[in-house]
Amino acid sequence: MKDTNDIAATMRGIGEAARAAAAELAFASQERKYAALVGAAETLWARREAIIDANCEDMAYAEEKGISAAMLDRLMLDERRVQAMVDGLRAVAEQKDPVGDVMADWDMPSGLNIRRVRTPLGVVGVIYESRPNVTADAGALCLKSGNAVILRGGSESFNSARLIHECLVEGLRQAGLPDAAIQLVPTRDRAAVSEMLGMVEYIDVIVPRGGKGLVGLVQREARVPVFAHLEGICHTYVGATADPAMAVEIVLNAKTRRTGICGSMECLLLDWRFYTQHGPLIIDALLKAGVEVRGAGDLQKIPGVTPASPEDFGKEFLDMICAAKLVDGVDEAIDHIRAYGSQHTEAIITEDQAAADYFFQRLDSAILMHNASTQFADGGEFGMGAEIGIATGKMHARGPVGAEQLTSFKYLVEGKGAVRG
């Protein structure tokens, strides 16, 4: 499928099929969607060995391309991660169906009764890099919310995504739902991405999930509305009154649990008063854990710290690296985050509730945390079963995008012969 005209024709066919499937999904019963998701989960687990074998091919392809260790970690599947996908499918299946949910209901003096109810967006396009589990997460969430979805995975995850997609389609068939409810673009060619970005007659919203390059491309070129999932430049501010043992535990988890996810801490801000009282406690813990700490100012005096360059602040490392800086109070921490953050996730560690409240009030990132690791920035941890991404924009969906966030609404108006004077 090298010819650009062939790709354009293929994408039109996918778009037409998705639009037809969306019309049917809009009124599909909760029971059929539930059956499709459970069937997909069972098939995924039954085919886990084949999926892991396909993933080995993807890993070899990715290593030949020279992608980073963090991206390889995102790509890799083992039995535990397949189990997590299965659990995610089942969790989404068990959630309340958002379609038809009455958001508001009121009567007017004219005799009209007005209800605002949730309705599917229609067709969602998801463009993602490396992580093959997004295939299952996005497919499940779009189905649960009554949307058809067109998935375009990264070239590295091509084989894994294809087999995972086959499992989702098997679930659809078992439930009597159209195969085209969940489609996977069948080519690695980037021309397919360009086609998707212009398919305004078929796609209602695009969700990009990947690095700055991918998201920037989508935002620049898309004619379809976009739910932006920008970089996860996540900050943790250790306040003056932070419990030192808690601070060490949270910071280590935020940075080292999984460095390649968007909720990983990329910048540590230490309050001067905490540092004066407890010294390099947290920095030493990071260094001992194998983290390269790129420190500014007085932090450079700590043995093992690498001097920070200006470019290290506002950078998503996705690796065992973090920037670090001393700040004079919560206002200076807030100013730094406003200057360098991506409005993804920020955390404050403090025993001062007033400082935490102030931090929450003055910052406008999608997710703000108090005494918790930024690694909790995840739809599953928010009780959504899975997520299609973390939206960092301010329109419609924001933060973890689950099934409910993939709906719009319509007004149902009823009268008893009402006429307007």
C-alpha positions as CSV (number, residue, x, y, z in Angstrom):
1,M,0.0,0.0,0.0
2,K,2.8,2.4,-1.0
3,D,0.8,4.5,-3.5
4,T,-0.6,7.7,-1.9
5,N,-3.8,7.3,-3.9
6,D,-4.3,3.8,-2.5
7,I,-3.8,5.1,1.0
8,A,-6.3,7.9,0.5
9,A,-8.9,5.4,-0.9
10,T,-8.3,3.0,2.0
11,M,-8.7,5.8,4.5
12,R,-12.0,6.9,2.9
13,G,-13.2,3.4,3.1
14,I,-12.3,3.1,6.7
15,G,-14.0,6.5,7.4
16,E,-17.2,5.5,5.6
17,A,-17.4,2.2,7.5
18,A,-16.7,4.0,10.8
19,R,-19.5,6.5,10.2
20,A,-22.0,3.7,9.5
21,A,-20.9,1.8,12.6
22,A,-21.2,4.9,14.7
23,A,-24.8,5.3,13.7
24,E,-25.5,1.8,15.0
25,L,-23.4,2.1,18.1
26,A,-25.3,5.2,19.2
27,F,-28.2,3.1,20.3
28,A,-26.5,-0.2,21.0
29,S,-27.6,-1.7,24.3
30,Q,-25.5,-1.7,27.4
31,E,-25.7,-5.5,27.3
32,R,-24.2,-5.9,23.9
33,K,-21.4,-3.5,24.6
34,Y,-20.7,-5.3,27.8
35,A,-20.6,-8.7,26.0
36,A,-18.2,-7.3,23.4
37,L,-15.8,-6.1,26.0
38,V,-15.8,-9.3,28.0
39,G,-15.5,-11.3,24.8
40,A,-12.5,-9.2,23.8
41,A,-10.9,-9.7,27.2
42,E,-11.3,-13.5,27.1
43,T,-9.9,-13.6,23.5
44,L,-7.0,-11.4,24.4
45,W,-6.0,-13.7,27.3
46,A,-6.4,-16.8,25.2
47,R,-4.1,-15.4,22.5
48,R,-1.5,-13.9,24.9
49,E,1.3,-16.1,23.7
50,A,0.8,-15.0,20.1
51,I,0.5,-11.4,21.2
52,I,3.8,-11.6,23.1
53,D,5.5,-13.3,20.2
54,A,4.3,-10.4,17.9
55,N,5.6,-7.9,20.4
56,C,9.0,-9.5,20.3
57,E,9.1,-8.7,16.6
58,D,8.1,-5.2,17.4
59,M,10.8,-4.9,20.0
60,A,13.5,-6.1,17.5
61,Y,12.2,-3.6,14.9
62,A,12.3,-0.8,17.4
63,E,15.8,-1.7,18.6
64,E,17.0,-1.6,15.0
65,K,15.5,1.9,14.7
66,G,17.5,2.9,17.8
67,I,14.6,4.2,19.9
68,S,15.2,5.1,23.5
69,A,15.1,2.7,26.5
70,A,12.0,4.6,27.8
71,M,10.2,4.1,24.6
72,L,11.2,0.4,24.5
73,D,9.7,0.1,28.0
74,R,6.4,1.6,26.7
75,L,6.5,-0.9,23.8
76,M,7.2,-4.1,25.7
77,L,4.5,-6.6,26.5
78,D,4.8,-9.5,28.9
79,E,2.2,-11.7,30.5
80,R,1.7,-9.2,33.3
81,R,1.0,-6.4,30.9
82,V,-1.4,-8.5,28.9
83,Q,-3.2,-9.3,32.1
84,A,-3.4,-5.5,32.8
85,M,-5.0,-5.0,29.4
86,V,-7.5,-7.8,30.1
87,D,-8.3,-6.3,33.5
88,G,-8.7,-2.9,31.9
89,L,-11.2,-4.3,29.3
90,R,-13.2,-5.9,32.1
91,A,-13.1,-2.8,34.3
92,V,-14.5,-0.7,31.4
93,A,-17.2,-3.3,30.8
94,E,-18.3,-3.1,34.4
95,Q,-18.5,0.7,34.4
96,K,-21.8,2.6,34.2
97,D,-22.7,3.2,30.5
98,P,-22.6,7.0,30.0
99,V,-24.8,7.1,26.9
100,G,-28.3,8.3,27.7
101,D,-27.3,9.5,31.2
102,V,-29.5,12.5,32.2
103,M,-27.1,15.3,33.1
104,A,-29.8,17.8,34.0
105,D,-33.6,17.9,34.0
106,W,-35.8,21.0,34.4
107,D,-39.3,22.5,33.7
108,M,-40.0,25.9,32.1
109,P,-43.0,28.1,32.7
110,S,-43.9,27.6,29.1
111,G,-44.8,24.0,29.9
112,L,-41.6,22.5,28.4
113,N,-39.6,19.8,30.1
114,I,-36.0,19.9,29.1
115,R,-33.4,17.2,29.6
116,R,-29.7,17.3,28.8
117,V,-28.5,13.8,28.1
118,R,-25.1,12.3,27.2
119,T,-24.7,11.2,23.6
120,P,-21.7,9.7,21.7
121,L,-19.3,12.0,19.9
122,G,-19.5,9.8,16.8
123,V,-16.2,8.7,15.3
124,V,-13.0,9.1,17.3
125,G,-9.6,9.0,15.6
126,V,-6.7,7.9,17.9
127,I,-3.1,8.4,16.8
128,Y,-0.5,7.0,19.2
129,E,3.1,6.0,19.5
130,S,4.8,2.8,20.8
131,R,2.4,1.7,23.5
132,P,0.4,-1.3,22.1
133,N,-1.9,-1.3,25.2
134,V,-3.5,1.9,23.9
135,T,-5.1,-0.2,21.2
136,A,-7.1,-2.1,23.9
137,D,-7.7,1.0,26.1
138,A,-8.9,3.3,23.3
139,G,-11.0,0.6,21.6
140,A,-12.7,-0.3,24.9
141,L,-13.5,3.3,25.9
142,C,-14.8,4.3,22.6
143,L,-17.0,1.3,22.4
144,K,-18.3,1.9,25.9
145,S,-19.2,5.5,25.1
146,G,-21.0,4.4,21.8
147,N,-18.3,5.8,19.5
148,A,-16.7,4.1,16.5
149,V,-12.9,4.5,16.6
150,I,-10.1,4.5,14.0
151,L,-6.8,3.5,15.6
152,R,-3.5,4.4,14.1
153,G,-0.7,2.9,16.2
154,G,3.0,3.7,16.0
155,S,5.1,1.8,13.4
156,E,7.0,0.2,16.3
157,S,3.9,-1.5,17.7
158,F,2.4,-2.5,14.4
159,N,2.4,-6.3,14.9
160,S,1.3,-6.2,18.6
161,A,-1.5,-3.7,17.8
162,R,-2.7,-5.9,14.9
163,L,-3.3,-8.9,17.1
164,I,-4.8,-6.9,19.9
165,H,-7.2,-5.4,17.4
166,E,-8.2,-8.8,16.2
167,C,-9.2,-9.7,19.7
168,L,-11.4,-6.6,20.0
169,V,-13.1,-7.4,16.7
170,E,-13.7,-11.0,17.9
171,G,-15.5,-9.5,20.9
172,L,-17.6,-7.3,18.6
173,R,-18.6,-10.3,16.5
174,Q,-19.6,-12.3,19.5
175,A,-21.9,-9.5,20.6
176,G,-23.4,-8.9,17.2
177,L,-21.9,-5.4,16.8
178,P,-20.3,-4.2,13.5
179,D,-16.6,-5.1,12.9
180,A,-16.1,-1.5,11.8
181,A,-16.8,-0.2,15.3
182,I,-13.1,-0.6,16.0
183,Q,-10.7,-0.3,13.0
184,L,-6.9,-0.3,12.9
185,V,-5.2,1.5,10.0
186,P,-3.4,-1.3,8.2
187,T,-0.2,0.4,7.2
188,R,2.9,2.0,8.8
189,D,3.0,4.7,6.1
190,R,2.8,8.2,7.6
191,A,0.6,9.3,4.7
192,A,-2.3,7.6,6.6
193,V,-1.9,10.0,9.5
194,S,-2.1,13.0,7.1
195,E,-5.3,11.6,5.6
196,M,-6.8,11.1,9.1
197,L,-6.1,14.7,10.1
198,G,-8.2,16.0,7.2
199,M,-11.1,13.5,7.4
200,V,-13.6,16.1,8.6
201,E,-16.5,14.3,7.0
202,Y,-15.8,11.1,8.8
203,I,-14.0,11.8,12.1
204,D,-15.5,14.0,14.9
205,V,-12.4,14.3,17.1
206,I,-8.7,13.3,17.0
207,V,-6.9,12.2,20.1
208,P,-3.0,12.2,19.7
209,R,-1.1,10.2,22.3
210,G,2.6,10.4,22.1
211,G,5.6,12.8,22.2
212,K,5.9,16.4,21.5
213,G,6.6,15.8,17.8
214,L,3.5,13.8,17.2
215,V,1.2,16.1,19.2
216,G,2.7,19.2,17.5
217,L,2.2,17.7,14.1
218,V,-1.5,16.9,14.9
219,Q,-2.2,20.3,16.3
220,R,-0.6,22.1,13.3
221,E,-2.2,20.0,10.5
222,A,-5.5,18.7,11.9
223,R,-8.7,20.1,10.4
224,V,-10.6,17.8,12.8
225,P,-11.0,19.0,16.4
226,V,-8.2,17.7,18.7
227,F,-8.1,16.5,22.3
228,A,-4.5,17.4,23.0
229,H,-2.3,15.1,25.1
230,L,0.8,17.2,25.5
231,E,4.1,16.4,27.2
232,G,4.0,15.3,30.8
233,I,6.4,17.9,32.3
234,C,5.3,17.0,35.8
235,H,6.7,18.8,38.9
236,T,6.8,17.8,42.5
237,Y,7.3,20.7,45.0
238,V,8.6,19.6,48.5
239,G,7.3,22.3,50.8
240,A,8.9,23.7,53.9
241,T,6.8,21.5,56.3
242,A,6.9,18.3,54.3
243,D,7.4,15.1,56.3
244,P,10.9,14.0,55.2
245,A,10.3,10.3,55.1
246,M,7.1,10.8,53.1
247,A,8.8,13.2,50.7
248,V,11.6,10.7,49.9
249,E,9.1,7.9,49.3
250,I,6.8,10.0,47.1
251,V,9.6,11.6,45.1
252,L,11.3,8.2,44.4
253,N,8.1,6.7,43.3
254,A,7.2,9.7,41.1
255,K,10.5,9.5,39.3
256,T,11.6,5.9,39.2
257,R,8.5,3.6,39.2
258,R,8.1,4.0,35.5
259,T,10.2,6.7,33.8
260,G,8.6,6.3,30.4
261,I,5.0,7.3,31.3
262,C,3.6,10.9,31.1
263,G,3.0,11.0,34.8
264,S,6.6,10.6,35.7
265,M,8.1,13.5,37.7
266,E,10.5,15.5,35.5
267,C,11.4,18.3,37.8
268,L,11.9,18.5,41.6
269,L,11.4,21.8,43.4
270,L,12.8,21.9,46.9
271,D,11.8,24.6,49.4
272,W,14.8,26.3,50.8
273,R,13.5,25.9,54.4
274,F,13.1,22.2,53.9
275,Y,16.6,21.9,52.4
276,T,18.1,24.0,55.2
277,Q,16.6,21.6,57.8
278,H,17.0,18.3,56.1
279,G,19.9,18.8,53.7
280,P,20.4,16.8,50.6
281,L,18.2,13.9,51.9
282,I,16.0,13.7,48.8
283,I,18.7,14.4,46.3
284,D,20.9,11.7,47.8
285,A,18.0,9.2,47.7
286,L,17.5,9.9,43.9
287,L,21.2,9.6,43.2
288,K,21.3,6.3,45.2
289,A,18.4,5.0,43.1
290,G,20.4,5.7,39.9
291,V,18.7,8.9,38.9
292,E,20.8,11.5,37.1
293,V,19.9,14.7,39.0
294,R,20.6,17.9,37.0
295,G,20.6,20.5,39.7
296,A,20.7,24.3,39.6
297,G,22.3,26.7,42.0
298,D,23.4,25.4,45.4
299,L,22.3,21.9,44.5
300,Q,25.3,21.6,42.3
301,K,27.5,21.5,45.4
302,I,26.0,18.0,46.3
303,P,28.4,15.2,45.2
304,G,27.1,13.4,42.2
305,V,24.8,16.1,41.0
306,T,25.1,17.2,37.4
307,P,25.0,20.9,36.7
308,A,21.7,21.8,35.1
309,S,21.5,23.7,31.8
310,P,18.6,26.1,31.1
311,E,17.2,23.5,28.7
312,D,16.8,20.9,31.4
313,F,13.8,22.9,32.9
314,G,10.6,22.3,30.9
315,K,12.0,19.1,29.4
316,E,10.3,15.7,29.3
317,F,13.2,13.3,29.9
318,L,11.2,10.0,30.1
319,D,14.3,8.5,31.6
320,M,16.2,8.2,34.9
321,I,16.9,11.9,34.8
322,C,15.3,14.8,36.5
323,A,15.9,18.5,36.9
324,A,16.0,20.0,40.4
325,K,16.0,23.5,41.8
326,L,15.7,25.2,45.2
327,V,12.8,27.7,45.5
328,D,11.9,30.2,48.1
329,G,8.3,29.3,49.1
330,V,5.2,28.2,47.4
331,D,4.9,31.3,45.2
332,E,8.2,30.7,43.6
333,A,7.4,27.1,43.0
334,I,4.1,28.2,41.3
335,D,5.9,30.7,39.2
336,H,8.4,28.1,38.0
337,I,5.6,25.6,37.2
338,R,3.7,28.3,35.3
339,A,6.9,29.1,33.3
340,Y,8.0,25.5,32.5
341,G,5.0,23.2,33.0
342,S,2.8,21.6,30.3
343,Q,-0.4,21.8,32.5
344,H,-0.3,18.0,32.9
345,T,0.3,17.1,36.6
346,E,1.9,18.8,39.6
347,A,2.2,17.7,43.2
348,I,2.9,19.4,46.5
349,I,4.3,17.6,49.5
350,T,3.5,19.5,52.7
351,E,1.9,19.1,56.1
352,D,0.5,22.7,55.7
353,Q,-3.0,22.4,54.4
354,A,-3.2,26.1,53.7
355,A,-0.2,25.8,51.5
356,A,-1.7,22.9,49.7
357,D,-5.0,24.8,49.2
358,Y,-3.1,27.8,47.9
359,F,-1.1,25.5,45.4
360,F,-4.4,24.0,44.2
361,Q,-6.1,27.4,43.8
362,R,-3.3,29.2,42.0
363,L,-2.2,26.5,39.5
364,D,-4.4,25.4,36.5
365,S,-2.8,22.1,35.4
366,A,-5.2,19.3,34.5
367,I,-4.2,17.3,37.7
368,L,-3.0,18.7,41.0
369,M,-2.0,16.4,43.8
370,H,-1.2,16.8,47.6
371,N,1.0,14.2,49.3
372,A,0.8,11.8,46.4
373,S,3.0,10.6,43.6
374,T,2.5,12.0,40.1
375,Q,2.5,8.4,38.8
376,F,-1.2,8.3,39.9
377,A,-2.0,10.5,36.9
378,D,-3.7,7.6,35.2
379,G,-7.3,6.9,34.2
380,G,-7.2,3.5,35.8
381,E,-6.1,5.0,39.1
382,F,-9.0,7.5,38.8
383,G,-11.5,4.7,38.6
384,M,-12.1,5.0,34.9
385,G,-10.9,1.5,34.1
386,A,-8.6,2.9,31.4
387,E,-7.9,6.1,29.6
388,I,-7.5,7.2,26.1
389,G,-5.0,9.9,27.2
390,I,-4.5,12.8,29.6
391,A,-6.0,15.9,27.9
392,T,-4.0,19.0,28.8
393,G,-6.2,21.5,26.9
394,K,-9.2,23.3,28.4
395,M,-12.0,22.6,26.0
396,H,-14.4,19.7,26.7
397,A,-12.3,16.9,28.1
398,R,-9.5,17.5,30.5
399,G,-7.2,15.2,32.5
400,P,-7.8,11.5,32.1
401,V,-10.1,10.9,29.2
402,G,-12.4,8.0,30.0
403,A,-15.7,6.8,28.5
404,E,-17.7,9.7,30.0
405,Q,-15.3,12.3,28.6
406,L,-15.9,10.8,25.1
407,T,-19.5,11.9,25.1
408,S,-21.2,15.1,24.1
409,F,-24.8,15.9,24.9
410,K,-28.1,16.8,23.4
411,Y,-31.3,18.4,24.6
412,L,-34.6,16.4,24.7
413,V,-37.5,18.9,24.9
414,E,-41.1,17.7,25.6
415,G,-44.3,19.7,25.7
416,K,-48.0,19.3,25.7
417,G,-49.0,21.2,22.7
418,A,-46.6,24.1,23.6
419,V,-46.5,27.0,21.2
420,R,-44.4,30.1,21.6
421,G,-46.1,33.5,21.7
